[in-house]
Each structure stands twice: as structure tokens, then as C-alpha cells.
């Protein structure tokens, strides 16, 4: 008896899993000791994968992955590049700076610059500017260390034929639009930052700072006009079409919008006369302040630098306000300002010869604000936490004097109003832009 033939059907299943990894360009991927260039959906039999990503100037990243049959695993492995900090100060301030690293890094900036996080290694730096002899140098960036580079270019000698020129009339030295861009040297050192007066000023803690220069005066309307004329900068309030007016309502109340208000206006939003261009510039967004300072080859002060300067640095006599225990000797506040800003430098300076660090206008710092930041603030050159609020210091014409102590901290959202201005700092080599 014949049996009918039967057909057997078999479905073969792959005994594999898939693994995909993302990693930076220039890095090397090894899996179980073998180098792989293709990284998308690699097929392996079920097993334990030992994955490693290496990269020049970075610590390797390693991971173990259990790959099962039919699984599809995606991951990313980003080695953290070892970095250091470089501070470059150049003269003239508009000089072009080029950095070339030994691993192909390339940076090009104009003027002085701080690189807070730059890959370690050896860098070639060239500095050039028309009319000056170029300079080339090299330096090494080490992990978690700060490298300072100061370059002052020398003018190229140009032989010119003698010509007879008519003398140009001198501008009067007493002009109220004079560009008061003087800076005061602040010797670095350690001081006890904070106080026991307010919660956000606690705890009192030791801070150590490097040398720096700080503006002798708050930036004036005349100062800012020179910047605008040179660069064509348009401020935040000019884009918005209005500025915020404080003074119509009490402290804590809603501010009034003033249509057309800008840096050319006084505290009441009315356009200033030229004889008032020695008042501190206001209606400043923090980005406007940063742009101006950068134009000068400078930056906004950190909160620690600001307080150290306000206290008088190494010459401090321990005053409550910047230069006195009497706030009205050194600052314009609601009690003595007649509801207005005043020309910079009108009152007594502090121990370092700096004016208006208490009163007249609040001043932007580079830091963000966090109430308990002093609990974890680093002891050397602190730069502030991450936050949606910005630190302003010093009090001003609309506020009572308690906001103008050397330690008082205030938090500002990013906006442009009639109570806030700024001043700039730079590193220990003073560069005059010549503007």
C-alpha cells in the first residue's frame, strides 16, 4: 500500500539581535575588541557586548550591553572632551585673533576673548591688525587650568613725507558728552563675600579673585552713543518699540510701558538733551550691555567682582555702602535723587576711586541669580548658576538705600527699564580702544 507523499515546511529564524550606536565624528568604536566603522544596526548573535568609544583629548566611554535574540538596541556614547580655560587680552582691542589646535581645532575672534571650555592641547595663536606688526605665539591648554595670554601689538613704522598741516581746533575738555571711559585697576585677592543681613546674602564665604580692571563710572548715554555710531547697534527696546517705566507704581507694582523709549531717553522716558548725556545709560537689555562691553574688548563683571570692587578691594574699610556708611554721601536713592538719575561721578567715590556703585542705577552682572547660590559657590572666580533671573547690584534712584549696600543682591528678569544700567570689566591688561 502506497502512502501519499507529505511536504514539510520550515521557517528559519535569524538567531541575531541588532545594535546601533551614535558617537562623535573623529571617535573610534570597538565592540568586544574589534573596531567598527559602520554603526547602524550591527547584527550579532545573542551575547554580552563590551562597547568602547575613544576620542583624542577625552576620557573613553565604556558600556556593556546584553543583546538578546530579535532585540534592537540603540544608544549614544559621547566622550567628554578634557578642557581648560583661556583668557586672551589683545591691544588694539579690534585685533584679529586666530587659534589653531594640534588636533585640528580652529577659532577666530575679534578682540579680547575668554574661552571657558576649550579642548586641551597645544595651540598656535596669531594676532594681526592693519597698521600693526603681527604677532605669533604658542601655548598649552591643560585640563581644568586657566591660561592667560596677553598680546600688545606694536605699530609698524611708516615713513611719510613731511607735510604742513593746519592745527585742528581742540574740543573743550569740559564737554558733558566727553567719553568717560576710564578704568580702575583692582588688585586680586581673597575676601569674605556676603553678609548676615538677608537670606540670599548667606552664608558669608571666602572668595578669591584674579586682578582685573573695572569702569570708574557707570556707562553713560554719551559712551553708548559712540558705540551705536560705530557699530549701528539697535537695542532691544528699539526693536520692541517701547521700554518699561518704573516710577508710576510703587515697588512691586506693575510697570508702565512707554512707547518710543530708548537709551536716548531719561528716567521719565523723555528724550534727553545733549548736556545730559553724562547720565548713566538706561533702558538696557542685558544683551545690549554685553554687546557694548564686547565692543570695548571687555565684559560685564561677575557678581563676585562687582562686590569686591564695591567694597574697595584690598583697600576696603568695611563700609556698608560703597565708600561710606552714609548712603547719601556716595549714592542717589529715592530719598535724595528727586526721582531722577544724576550725572555719573557727582558724589564721593569709594576706596578705589570708583563712583556710583551704590545708587544712581542698578547694574547688570554677568551672573544668573539663585537665592541659595552662596551655599555652593566655588571659592575661586565664581561665575554664577543657571537661572531665568539675572543678578543686578547697587540699587538706584527709585529705590530705598537698603538695596544699595555692597552685599545686597537683586534678581531681574531680562527686560529693559529705566532703573538699570551697567559698567564693564576686563583683565589685568588695560587696552584702550582709541575710540
C-alpha positions as a printed Julia matrix, in Angstrom:
435×3 Matrix{Float64}:
  0.0     0.0    0.0
  1.46    3.24  -1.09
  1.4     6.19   1.37
  0.79    9.7   -0.07
  3.83   11.95  -0.05
  3.78   14.82   2.52
  5.6    18.16   2.27
  7.3    19.66   5.32
  7.64   23.48   5.56
 10.26   25.04   7.84
 10.66   28.74   8.67
 14.18   29.64   9.68
 14.56   32.47  12.19
 17.71   34.51  12.5
 19.42   33.97  15.8
 20.62   37.59  15.99
 19.94   40.91  17.66
 20.72   44.35  16.32
 22.81   47.05  17.94
 23.21   50.69  16.84
 25.39   53.36  18.47
 25.83   57.09  17.83
 29.16   58.74  18.66
 31.06   61.9   17.63
 32.98   62.33  14.42
 36.65   61.55  14.98
 35.99   58.96  17.68
 36.75   55.22  17.44
 34.22   52.46  18.21
 35.27   49.0   19.38
 32.91   46.13  20.25
 34.41   43.13  22.01
 37.85   44.4   21.0
 37.08   44.81  17.28
 36.97   48.22  15.56
 33.76   49.07  13.68
 33.21   51.93  11.24
 29.61   51.13  10.34
 27.49   51.82  13.42
 23.88   51.45  12.3
 22.08   48.2   13.19
 25.01   45.85  13.52
 23.9    42.22  13.73
 25.3    39.97  16.48
 24.36   36.61  17.9
 22.87   36.93  21.39
 25.72   37.77  23.74
 27.24   40.34  26.08
 28.69   43.24  24.06
 31.54   45.22  25.55
 31.34   48.57  23.78
 34.0    51.27  23.97
 34.28   54.7   22.32
 37.6    56.52  22.4
 38.42   60.01  21.21
 41.54   62.22  21.3
 41.68   64.54  24.32
 38.77   62.76  26.01
 38.19   60.04  28.57
 36.91   56.82  26.94
 33.28   55.8   27.38
 32.56   52.14  28.04
 29.28   50.26  28.23
 28.14   46.64  28.49
 25.05   45.66  26.53
 23.16   42.36  26.83
 21.92   41.62  23.33
 19.05   39.13  23.02
 17.62   37.35  20.03
 15.37   39.66  17.99
 16.22   42.73  20.07
 17.06   46.09  18.56
 19.08   48.34  20.85
 20.01   51.96  20.13
 22.34   54.02  22.28
 24.66   57.02  22.15
 28.13   57.27  23.63
 29.69   60.73  23.8
 33.18   61.0   25.35
 33.66   64.15  27.4
 36.49   66.19  25.97
 39.04   67.38  28.53
 39.05   71.16  28.58
 40.78   74.14  30.11
 40.18   77.89  30.18
 41.98   80.5   28.09
 41.81   84.25  28.63
 43.16   86.36  25.79
 43.72   90.12  26.09
 44.86   91.98  22.99
 45.77   95.55  22.1
 44.49   97.17  19.97
 41.08   95.87  21.01
 39.89   95.27  17.41
 42.82   92.97  16.54
 42.01   89.65  14.82
 42.9    86.51  16.8
 43.27   83.05  15.23
 43.85   79.85  17.2
 44.89   76.54  15.63
 44.99   73.43  17.82
 47.15   70.33  17.42
 44.06   68.21  16.71
 42.62   70.49  14.05
 40.7    72.87  16.32
 40.24   76.34  14.85
 38.89   79.5   16.41
 38.77   83.02  15.01
 37.62   86.03  17.08
 37.98   89.8   17.14
 39.41   91.43  20.26
 39.88   90.04  23.74
 38.08   86.78  24.48
 37.52   84.24  27.24
 37.28   80.59  26.17
 35.68   79.0   29.22
 35.83   75.48  27.81
 38.47   74.8   25.15
 39.97   71.36  24.35
 43.35   70.68  25.94
 46.49   70.64  23.82
 48.97   72.91  22.09
 47.68   75.95  20.2
 49.3    78.3   17.71
 47.96   81.84  18.08
 48.32   84.65  15.55
 47.2    88.23  16.23
 47.01   90.85  13.49
 45.59   94.28  12.75
 46.15   96.79   9.95
 48.94   99.21  10.78
 50.49   96.94  13.43
 53.21   94.31  13.29
 51.57   90.85  13.57
 52.39   88.51  16.45
 52.6    84.72  16.63
 52.97   82.58  19.72
 52.07   79.15  21.05
 50.76   77.93  24.37
 49.49   74.79  26.06
 45.99   74.34  27.48
 45.89   71.96  30.43
 42.83   70.3   31.93
 40.92   72.45  34.46
 43.61   75.15  34.38
 43.44   78.78  33.23
 45.94   80.05  30.68
 46.41   83.81  30.28
 47.68   85.25  27.01
 48.34   88.99  26.68
 49.41   90.38  23.31
 50.14   94.04  22.65
 50.9    94.73  19.01
 53.49   97.33  18.05
 52.72   99.9   15.41
 54.5    99.44  12.12
 56.82  102.28  11.28
 55.7   104.15   8.19
 57.94  106.77   6.6
 55.9   109.72   5.46
 56.87  112.88   3.65
 56.72  115.93   5.83
 53.63  117.98   5.22
 52.42  121.17   6.8
 49.01  120.73   8.37
 46.81  123.37   9.81
 46.22  122.83  13.52
 42.81  121.41  14.33
 40.74  123.16  16.98
 40.6   121.27  20.26
 37.26  120.21  21.67
 36.61  121.65  25.11
 37.72  119.21  27.83
 34.69  120.09  29.92
 32.14  118.92  27.35
 29.38  116.96  29.05
 29.43  114.47  26.19
 33.08  113.55  26.9
 33.58  109.81  26.68
 34.22  108.89  30.34
 35.77  105.53  29.61
 38.26  105.43  32.48
 39.05  102.17  34.26
 40.4   101.46  37.73
 42.83   98.65  38.46
 41.53   96.19  41.09
 44.23   94.05  42.63
 43.05   90.48  43.03
 42.9    88.69  46.33
 40.61   86.98  48.81
 37.66   88.48  50.66
 34.64   87.35  52.65
 31.64   87.67  50.32
 28.07   88.1   51.58
 26.57   89.17  54.91
 24.1    88.11  57.57
 21.57   90.84  56.65
 19.48   88.91  54.1
 18.88   85.23  53.37
 20.29   85.37  49.83
 23.48   87.01  51.15
 24.22   84.0   53.37
 26.44   82.31  54.19
 29.42   84.62  54.34
 32.07   82.74  52.38
 35.64   83.22  51.2
 36.16   84.09  47.51
 39.44   84.57  45.67
 39.66   86.68  42.51
 42.31   87.45  39.89
 43.38   91.0   39.01
 41.05   92.99  36.77
 40.09   96.49  35.67
 36.62   97.98  36.19
 34.98  101.11  34.82
 35.43  104.11  37.08
 31.96  105.32  36.12
 28.7   103.73  35.05
 28.43  103.67  31.24
 26.86  106.96  30.18
 24.49  107.89  27.38
 27.42  109.59  25.66
 29.52  106.43  25.95
 26.76  104.3   24.48
 26.17  106.79  21.65
 29.76  106.3   20.46
 29.18  102.54  20.39
 25.95  102.92  18.38
 27.57  105.35  15.93
 30.5   102.96  15.41
 28.52   99.73  15.05
 24.93  100.61  14.11
 23.72   98.57  17.09
 19.96   98.58  17.64
 18.81   97.95  21.2
 16.1    95.6   22.4
 13.68   98.44  23.25
 14.18   99.94  19.81
 13.12   96.62  18.26
 10.15   96.35  20.63
  9.12   99.98  20.23
  8.71  100.56  23.98
 10.53  100.45  27.31
  9.4    99.71  30.85
  8.89  102.71  33.14
  9.27  102.23  36.9
  8.03  105.09  39.0
  4.35  105.29  38.13
  3.62  102.48  40.57
  5.05  101.54  43.94
  7.83   98.94  44.33
  6.42   95.57  43.35
  3.64   97.08  41.26
  3.11   96.68  37.52
  5.37   98.77  35.35
  4.16  101.15  32.67
  5.12  100.69  29.04
  6.5   103.83  27.4
  6.17  103.84  23.62
  9.31  105.02  21.86
 11.51  104.91  24.98
 15.15  104.15  24.25
 18.69  104.69  25.5
 18.44  108.32  24.36
 15.74  108.9   26.98
 15.84  109.9   30.63
 14.21  108.07  33.55
 10.78  109.52  32.62
 11.02  108.3   29.02
 11.54  111.79  27.62
 14.37  112.41  25.15
 17.5   113.76  26.81
 19.25  116.96  25.85
 22.9   116.55  24.9
 24.01  118.24  28.12
 22.51  115.28  30.0
 24.48  112.66  28.09
 26.69  112.2   31.18
 23.81  110.42  32.95
 24.03  106.63  33.13
 22.52  104.93  30.1
 19.24  103.12  30.87
 16.56  101.12  29.01
 19.27   98.5   28.59
 18.61   94.83  27.91
 21.43   92.63  29.2
 22.33   91.72  25.62
 22.81   95.43  24.83
 25.16   95.77  27.8
 27.1    92.68  26.71
 27.39   93.97  23.13
 28.77   97.31  24.31
 31.31   95.7   26.64
 32.39   93.28  23.91
 32.91   96.22  21.54
 35.39   97.57  24.08
 37.13   94.22  24.43
 35.59   93.85  27.88
 32.65   92.11  29.56
 30.14   92.52  32.38
 31.56   91.93  35.88
 30.78   88.74  37.73
 28.79   89.24  40.91
 31.91   88.49  42.95
 34.0    91.03  41.0
 31.27   93.62  41.44
 31.01   93.14  45.22
 34.78   93.06  45.69
 35.11   96.36  43.77
 32.21   97.95  45.64
 33.78   97.01  48.98
 37.04   98.68  47.95
 39.09   95.58  47.15
 42.31   95.33  49.16
 41.78   98.93  50.36
 38.37   98.2   51.89
 37.48   99.97  55.13
 34.44   97.78  55.68
 31.75  100.35  54.82
 28.11   99.27  54.47
 27.77  101.22  51.21
 30.39  101.65  48.51
 32.68  104.25  50.11
 30.7   105.25  53.19
 28.35  104.19  55.95
 26.18  107.15  54.93
 24.38  106.13  51.71
 23.69  109.72  50.64
 27.4   110.61  50.55
 28.0   108.08  47.79
 24.71  107.27  46.07
 21.43  108.57  44.64
 18.39  106.83  46.13
 14.69  107.59  46.39
 15.35  109.72  49.49
 17.76  112.15  47.78
 17.5   111.65  43.99
 14.47  113.89  43.35
 13.1   110.95  41.33
 15.8   111.12  38.67
 19.15  109.72  37.59
 22.15  112.03  38.04
 25.42  112.64  36.16
 27.93  109.9   36.9
 30.66  110.74  39.4
 28.65  113.5   41.13
 29.16  112.16  44.64
 32.01  110.68  46.68
 33.96  107.67  45.25
 34.84  104.54  47.2
 38.26  103.46  48.46
 39.4   102.5   44.93
 38.2   105.72  43.33
 35.1   104.1   41.75
 31.86  106.09  41.6
 28.16  105.2   41.92
 28.49  101.55  42.88
 25.81  102.37  45.43
 22.81  104.11  43.9
 22.02  106.03  40.68
 21.11  102.89  38.67
 21.13   99.16  39.28
 23.98   97.48  37.4
 23.92   94.21  35.48
 26.32   91.45  36.47
 27.18   88.56  34.18
 25.79   86.02  36.69
 22.39   84.43  36.84
 20.58   84.68  40.18
 19.78   81.89  42.6
 18.79   82.62  46.19
 20.89   79.86  47.77
 23.83   80.08  45.33
 26.24   81.08  48.11
 25.7    77.65  49.7
 27.6    76.01  46.82
 29.51   78.87  45.22
 33.05   77.91  44.1
 35.81   79.65  46.07
 37.76   80.96  43.06
 36.38   83.32  40.39
 32.72   82.19  40.72
 30.55   82.89  37.67
 27.03   82.16  38.92
 24.37   79.43  38.47
 21.85   78.62  35.75
 18.62   80.6   36.19
 15.99   82.62  34.32
 16.82   85.62  36.51
 19.86   87.88  36.24
 21.78   89.5   39.06
 21.68   93.29  39.37
 23.56   95.16  42.07
 23.84   98.57  43.71
 20.32   99.92  43.98
 19.24  103.11  42.24
 17.45  106.44  42.1
 13.96  104.95  42.51
 14.74  102.57  45.38
 15.41  102.98  49.09
 19.02  102.86  50.23
 18.9    99.31  51.65
 19.11   98.0   48.07
 22.43   99.79  47.62
 24.66   98.1   50.19
 27.8    96.41  48.91
 26.29   92.98  49.6
 22.63   93.45  48.6
 21.53   91.13  45.77
 18.55   91.62  43.46
 17.04   89.4   40.78
 15.91   90.83  37.45
 14.08   89.15  34.62
 15.55   90.06  31.26
 13.88   93.31  30.33
 14.78   96.91  29.6
 13.64   99.55  32.05
 14.56  103.0   33.36
 16.34  101.86  36.54
 19.09   99.58  35.22
 22.46  100.33  33.61
 25.89   98.72  33.76
 29.67   99.08  33.76
 32.37   96.85  32.24
 35.44   94.97  33.43
 38.43   93.47  31.69
 41.52   91.52  32.67
 44.64   92.94  34.2
 45.96   94.49  31.0
 44.12   97.69  30.21
 43.52   98.11  26.49
 42.47  101.47  25.13
 40.39  101.08  22.01
 41.2   104.61  20.91
 37.59  105.5   20.12
